[in-house]
Amino acid sequence: MYAVIATGGKQEKVEPGQVLNVELLPGDEGAEVNFSPILLVDNEDVMSTEDELSGVTVTCLLYTSDAADEGLGVDLGGRRII
């Protein structure tokens, strides 16, 4: 099964357990973020209309990037640029 979601002005194909690098999202590390899929494929079933996708969400957990964890960013008055 996979879904296509829109984030950061782009469309991304996501699957369960996948790690995905996206633009900055609001929230703390470990917080859940819900996306409304624009396409969902489950085996041979393809769902793409608003009626089929109503009530369907893709839930993701937020994690920091490796570069931010390693301190490779530049500190500019409390903001980290990576």
Secondary structure, DSSP 8 states (H G I E B T S, - for coil): -EEEEEETTEEEEE-TT-----S--SS-TT-EEEE--SEEEETTEEE-SHHHHTT--EEEE----HHHHHT-SEEETTEEE-
